[in-house]
Amino acid sequence: MAEPIKVVAGVILKNGKILCVQKGKTKYPYTSHKFEFPGGKVNFNETAEEALKRELKEELELEIEIFGDLGTFVHFYPNLSVSLQGFLCGDDQHEPVLKEHISLQWLSVDQLHTLDWAAADLPFVEILQQMQNFE
């Protein structure tokens, strides 16, 4: 299998809630209509932090502040693999504008398990559930 695609995700906090966005139909059934933490691919000659800020501006019209790195996990889907680096972030207090996703929810940590997550994002759901409170 090819080298994993480098991707970033932002765990965006606001008033103790976490932003969860839902993908629309994709070319792969295992990612279609799944929830994820927003983000995207890291371009050549771009840092992970630069990629995250660019992606969140493009996809949601959000300016974010990055608070910390939540780690990197590799996930092997049937047709591709991704190396997903997650960051804990705060937003600019604007409501996200959906440009590529079909819905969004602001959920507390204890509500995250109620969504149908993209498999690559599940390690971050588990990390968040082990952390304390986000107020």
Contact map, one row per residue, 1 for C-alpha under 8 A:
111000000000000000000000000000000000000000000000000000000000000000000000000000011000000000000000000000000000000000000000000000000000000
111100000000000000000000000000000000000000000000000000000000000000000000000000011000000000000000000000000000000000000000000000000000000
111110000000000000000000000000000000000000000000000000000000000000000000000000001000000000000000000000000000000000000000000000000000000
011111000000000000000000000000000000000000000000000000000000000000000000010000011110000000000000000000000000000000000000000000000000000
001111100000000000000000000000000000000010000000000000000000000000000000000000011110000000000000000000000000000000000000000000000000000
000111110000000000000000000000000000000011000000000000000000000000000000000000000111100000000000000000000000000000000000000000000000000
000011111000000000000000000000000000001111000001000000000000000000000000000000000111100000000000000000000000000000000000000000000000000
000001111100000000000000000000000000001111000001001100000000000000000000000000000001111000000000000000000000000000000000000000000000000
000000111110000000000000000000000000111100000000000100000000000000000000000000000001111000000000000000000000000000000000000000000000000
000000011111000000000000000000000000111000000000000100000000000000000000000000000000011110000000000000000000000000000000000000000000000
000000001111100001100000000000000000110000000000000000000000000000000000000000000000011110000000000000000000000000000000000000000000000
000000000111110001100000000000000000100000000000000000000000000000000000000000000000000111100000000000000000000000000000000000000000000
000000000011111111100000000000000000000000000000000000000000000000000000000000000000000111100000000000000000000000000000000000000000010
000000000001111111100000000000000000000000000000000000000000000000000000000000000000000001101000000000000000000000000000000000000000000
000000000000111110000000000000000000000000000000000000000000000000000000000000000000000000000000000000000000000000000000000000000000011
000000000000111111000000000000000000000000000000000000000000000000000000000000000000000000000000000000000001000000000000000000000000111
000000000000111111100000000000000000000000000000000000000000000000000000000000000000000000000000000000000111100000000000000000000000010
000000000011110111110000000000000000000000000000000000000000000000000000000000000000000000000000000000001111100000000000000000000000000
000000000011110011111000000000000000100000000000000000000000000000000000000000000000000000000000000000011110000000000000000000000000000
000000000000000001111100000000000011110000000000000000000000000000000000000000000000000000000000000000011110000000000000000000000000000
000000000000000000111110000000000011110000000000000000000000000000000000000000000000000000000000000011111000000000000000000000000000000
000000000000000000011111000000001111000000000000000000000000000000000000000000000000000000000000000011110000000000000000000000000000000
000000000000000000001111110000111111000000000000000000000000000000000000000000000000000000000000000111100000000000000000000000000000000
000000000000000000000111110000011100000000000000000000000000000000000000000000000000000000000000000111000000000000000000000000000000000
000000000000000000000011111010111000000000000000000000000000000000000000000000000000000000000000000000000000000000000000000000000000000
000000000000000000000011111110111000000000000000000000000000000000000000000000000000000000000000000000000000000000000000000000000000000
000000000000000000000000111110010000000000000000000000000000000000000000000000000000000000000000000000000000000000000000000000000000000
000000000000000000000000011111110000000000000000000000000000000000000000000000000000000000000000000000000000000000000000000000000000000
000000000000000000000000111111110000000000000000000000000000000000000000000000000000000000000000000000000000000000000000000000000000000
000000000000000000000000000111110100000000000000000000000000000000000000000000000000000000000000000000000000000000000100000000000000000
000000000000000000000010110111111100000000000000000000000000000000000000000000000000000000000000000000000000000000000100000000000000000
000000000000000000000011111111111100000000000000000000000000000000000000000000000000000000000000000000000000000000000000000000000000000
000000000000000000000111110000111110000000000000000000000000000000000000000000000000000000000000000000000000000000000000000000000000000
000000000000000000000111000001111111000000000000000000000000000000000000000000000000000000000000000000000000000000011100000000000000000
000000000000000000011110000000001111100000000000000000000000000000000000000000000000000000000000000000000000000000111100000000000000000
000000000000000000011110000000000111110000000000000000000000000000000000000000000000000000000000000000000000000000001100100000000000000
000000001111000000111000000000000011111000000000000000000000000000000000000000000000000000000000000000000000000000000000100000000000000
000000001110000000011000000000000001111100000000000000010000000000000000000000000000000000000000000000000000000000000000000000000000000
000000111100000000000000000000000000111110000000001100110000000000000000000000000000000000000000000000000000000000000000000000000000000
000000111000000000000000000000000000011111000000001100100000000000000000000000000000000000000000000000000000000000000000000000000000000
000011110000000000000000000000000000001111100000001000000000000000000000000000000000000000000000000000000000000000000000000000000000000
000001110000000000000000000000000000000111110111001100000000000000000000000000000000000000000000000000000000000000000000000000000000000
000000000000000000000000000000000000000011111100001000000000000000000000000000000000000000000000000000000000000000000000000000000000000
000000000000000000000000000000000000000001111100000000000000000000000000000000000000000000000000000000000000000000000000000000000000000
000000000000000000000000000000000000000000111110000000000000000000000000000000000000000000000000000000000000000000000000000000000000000
000000000000000000000000000000000000000001111111011000000000000000000000000000000000000000000000000000000000000000000000000000000000000
000000000000000000000000000000000000000001001111111000000000000000000000000000000000000000000000000000000000000000000000000000000000000
000000110000000000000000000000000000000001000111111100000000000000000000000000000000100000000000000000000000000000000000000000000000000
000000000000000000000000000000000000000000000011111110000000000001000000000000000000000000000000000000000000000000000000000000000000000
000000000000000000000000000000000000000000000111111111000000000000000000000000000000000000000000000000000000000000000000000000000000000
000000010000000000000000000000000000001111100111111111100000000000000000000000000000000000000000000000000000000000000000000000000000000
000000011100000000000000000000000000001101000001111111110000000000000000000000000000000000000000000000000000000000000000000000000000000
000000000000000000000000000000000000000000000000111111111000001100000000000000000000000000000000000000000000000000000000000000000000000
000000000000000000000000000000000000000000000000011111111100000000000000000000000000000000000000000000000000000000000000000000000000000
000000000000000000000000000000000000001100000000001111111110000000000000000000000000000000000000000000000000000000000000000000000000000
000000000000000000000000000000000000011000000000000111111111111100000000000000000000000000000000000000000000000000000000000000000000000
000000000000000000000000000000000000000000000000000011111111111000000000000000000000000000000000000000000000000000000000000000000000000
000000000000000000000000000000000000000000000000000001111111100000000000000000000000000000000000001000000000000000000000000000000000000
000000000000000000000000000000000000000000000000000000111111100000000000000000000000000000000000111110000000000000000000000000000000000
000000000000000000000000000000000000000000000000000000011111110000000000000000000000000000000001111100000000000000000000000000000000000
000000000000000000000000000000000000000000000000000000011111111000000000000000000000000000000001100000000000000000000000000000000000000
000000000000000000000000000000000000000000000000000000011001111100000000000000000000000000110111100000000000000000000000000000000000000
000000000000000000000000000000000000000000000000000010011000111110000000000000000000000000110000000000000000000000000000000000000000000
000000000000000000000000000000000000000000000000000010010000011111000000000000000000000011110000000000000000000000000000000000000000000
000000000000000000000000000000000000000000000000000000000000001111100000000000000000000011110000000000000000000000000000000000000000000
000000000000000000000000000000000000000000000000100000000000000111110000000000000000001111000000000000000000000000000000000000000000000
000000000000000000000000000000000000000000000000000000000000000011111000000000000000001111000000000000000000000000000000000000000000000
000000000000000000000000000000000000000000000000000000000000000001111100000000000000001110000000000000000000000000000000000000000000000
000000000000000000000000000000000000000000000000000000000000000000111110000000000000111100000000000000000000000000000000000000000000000
000000000000000000000000000000000000000000000000000000000000000000011111000000000000111100000000000000000000000000000000000100100000000
000000000000000000000000000000000000000000000000000000000000000000001111100000000000111000000000000000000000000000000000000000000000000
000000000000000000000000000000000000000000000000000000000000000000000111110000000011110000000000000000000000000000000000000000000000000
000000000000000000000000000000000000000000000000000000000000000000000011111000000011100000000000000000000000000000000001001000000000000
000100000000000000000000000000000000000000000000000000000000000000000001111100001111000000000000000000000000000000000001000000000000000
000000000000000000000000000000000000000000000000000000000000000000000000111110001111000000000000000000000000000000000011000000000000000
000000000000000000000000000000000000000000000000000000000000000000000000011111011100000000000000000000000000000000000000000000000000000
000000000000000000000000000000000000000000000000000000000000000000000000001111111100000000000000000000000000000000000000000000000000000
000000000000000000000000000000000000000000000000000000000000000000000000000111111000000000000000000000000000000000000000000000000000000
000000000000000000000000000000000000000000000000000000000000000000000000000011111000000000000000000000000000000000000000000000000000000
110110000000000000000000000000000000000000000000000000000000000000000000000111111100000000000000000000000000000000000000000000000000000
111110000000000000000000000000000000000000000000000000000000000000000000011111111110000000000000000000000000000000000000000000000000000
000111100000000000000000000000000000000000000000000000000000000000000000011110011111000000000000000000000000000000000001000000000000000
000111100000000000000000000000000000000000000000000000000000000000000001111000001111100000000000000000000000000000000000000000000000000
000001111000000000000000000000000000000000000000000000000000000000000001111000000111110000000000000000000000000000000001100000000000000
000001111000000000000000000000000000000000000001000000000000000000001111100000000011111000000000000000000000000000000000000000000000000
000000011110000000000000000000000000000000000000000000000000000000001111000000000001111100000000000000000000000000000000000100000000000
000000011110000000000000000000000000000000000000000000000000000001111110000000000000111110000000000000000000000000000000000000000000000
000000000111100000000000000000000000000000000000000000000000000001111100000000000000011111000000000000000000000000000000000000000000000
000000000111100000000000000000000000000000000000000000000000000111110000000000000000001111100000000000000000000000000000000000000000000
000000000001110000000000000000000000000000000000000000000000000111100000000000000000000111110000000000000000000000000000000000000000000
000000000001110000000000000000000000000000000000000000000000011110000000000000000000000011111100000000000000000000000000000000000000000
000000000000000000000000000000000000000000000000000000000000011110000000000000000000000001111100000000000000000000000000000000000000000
000000000000010000000000000000000000000000000000000000000000000000000000000000000000000000111110000000000000000000000000000000000000000
000000000000000000000000000000000000000000000000000000000000010000000000000000000000000000111111000000000000000000000000000000000000000
000000000000000000000000000000000000000000000000000000000000010000000000000000000000000000001111100000000000000000000000000000000000000
000000000000000000000000000000000000000000000000000000000001110000000000000000000000000000000111110000000000000000000000000000000000000
000000000000000000000000000000000000000000000000000000000011110000000000000000000000000000000011111000000000000000000000000000000000000
000000000000000000000000000000000000000000000000000000000011000000000000000000000000000000000001111111110000000000000000000000000000000
000000000000000000000000000000000000000000000000000000000111000000000000000000000000000000000000111110000000000000000000000000000000000
000000000000000000000011000000000000000000000000000000000011000000000000000000000000000000000000011111000000000000000000000000000000000
000000000000000000001111000000000000000000000000000000000010000000000000000000000000000000000000011111110000000000000000000000000000000
000000000000000000001111000000000000000000000000000000000000000000000000000000000000000000000000010111110000000000000000000000000000000
000000000000000000001110000000000000000000000000000000000000000000000000000000000000000000000000010011111000000000000000000000000000000
000000000000000000111100000000000000000000000000000000000000000000000000000000000000000000000000010011111100000000000000000000000000000
000000000000000001111000000000000000000000000000000000000000000000000000000000000000000000000000000000111110000000000000000000000000000
000000000000000011110000000000000000000000000000000000000000000000000000000000000000000000000000000000011111000000000000000000000000000
000000000000000011110000000000000000000000000000000000000000000000000000000000000000000000000000000000001111111100000000000000000000000
000000000000000111000000000000000000000000000000000000000000000000000000000000000000000000000000000000000111111100000000000000000000000
000000000000000011000000000000000000000000000000000000000000000000000000000000000000000000000000000000000011111100000000000000011000000
000000000000000000000000000000000000000000000000000000000000000000000000000000000000000000000000000000000011111110000000000000001000000
000000000000000000000000000000000000000000000000000000000000000000000000000000000000000000000000000000000011111111100000000000000000000
000000000000000000000000000000000000000000000000000000000000000000000000000000000000000000000000000000000011111111100000000010000000000
000000000000000000000000000000000000000000000000000000000000000000000000000000000000000000000000000000000000011111110000000010000000000
000000000000000000000000000000000000000000000000000000000000000000000000000000000000000000000000000000000000001111110000000000000000000
000000000000000000000000000000000010000000000000000000000000000000000000000000000000000000000000000000000000001111111000000000000000000
000000000000000000000000000000000110000000000000000000000000000000000000000000000000000000000000000000000000000011111100000000000000000
000000000000000000000000000000000111000000000000000000000000000000000000000000000000000000000000000000000000000000111110110000000000000
000000000000000000000000000001100111000000000000000000000000000000000000000000000000000000000000000000000000000000011111110000000000000
000000000000000000000000000000000000000000000000000000000000000000000000001000000000000000000000000000000000000000001111110000000000000
000000000000000000000000000000000000000000000000000000000000000000000000111000000101000000000000000000000000000000000111111000000000000
000000000000000000000000000000000001100000000000000000000000000000000000000000000001000000000000000000000000000000001111111110000000000
000000000000000000000000000000000000000000000000000000000000000000000000000000000000000000000000000000000000000000001111111111000000000
000000000000000000000000000000000000000000000000000000000000000000000000100000000000000000000000000000000000000000000001111111100000000
000000000000000000000000000000000000000000000000000000000000000000000100000000000000010000000000000000000000000000000000111111110000000
000000000000000000000000000000000000000000000000000000000000000000000000000000000000000000000000000000000000000110000000111111111000000
000000000000000000000000000000000000000000000000000000000000000000000000000000000000000000000000000000000000000000000000011111111100000
000000000000000000000000000000000000000000000000000000000000000000000100000000000000000000000000000000000000000000000000001111111110000
000000000000000000000000000000000000000000000000000000000000000000000000000000000000000000000000000000000000100000000000000111111111000
000000000000000000000000000000000000000000000000000000000000000000000000000000000000000000000000000000000000110000000000000011111111000
000000000000000000000000000000000000000000000000000000000000000000000000000000000000000000000000000000000000000000000000000001111111000
000000000000000000000000000000000000000000000000000000000000000000000000000000000000000000000000000000000000000000000000000000111111100
000000000000000000000000000000000000000000000000000000000000000000000000000000000000000000000000000000000000000000000000000000011111110
000000000000000100000000000000000000000000000000000000000000000000000000000000000000000000000000000000000000000000000000000000000011111
000000000000101110000000000000000000000000000000000000000000000000000000000000000000000000000000000000000000000000000000000000000001111
000000000000001100000000000000000000000000000000000000000000000000000000000000000000000000000000000000000000000000000000000000000000111
